[in-house]
Amino acid sequence: MKNKKQDRVRIRKVRDVEWPAVFEIYEQGFGSAGDRLKDSACVVARMNKKVVGFALLDIKDKEVYISNVGVHEEFRGRGICTKMLKKLTKMLPDFDRKKLTLMVARDNESAVRCYRSVGFRPVKEDASGGFLSSMMDMEFKSKWRRKGRKCSKDRCNN
C-alpha cells in the first residue's frame, strides 16, 4: 500500500538546484529552451523529493502572465497542474498584482479544462487567422468562484 504522505504534491518557488529538472520537463512539452527560462519567475511541483511540474511566470505592470505550465509525462493526469494553478492564485498578493492571465491553444482540451476548473475564463477571441486564431487568452476570475453565484460555461449570473 502506498504512503499518502509520500505522494503529496508540494508547490513552491523554484530553487537554483531545481532548474535542470525544470529544463527537462520543459523540453518534453515545448522543445529546447536555452537559458531564457531563468529570466522568468517559476514555481515547481514536487512529489517524493522530485520536481514533477513547473509554471513559468512573467510579471508585468499590473498582471502575472503564466507563460508555460508543464508536468513530467510520468505524472500527468494526477491533478498536479490544477494544484499549481490554485497555489498561484493564492500567491497573487505576494507578487503585488491582481490579475493572472495566460494563453492556451484552443485544441489543448486537457489544459483548457484544467484552467477552467480553477477559475480561468476566456477574455479575448482572435478570428483574424494565423497562429493567434488557434490560441485563446484566459484570465483568472476569482469572483466567478464565490459561493452563491451560478456559473455557466462562459459567464456568471447573480
Summary of the structure (lengths in Angstrom):
residues: 158
radius of gyration: 16.2
end to end distance: 46.1
largest distance: 53.6
contacts: 399
relative contact order: 0.12
helix: 36%
strand: 34%
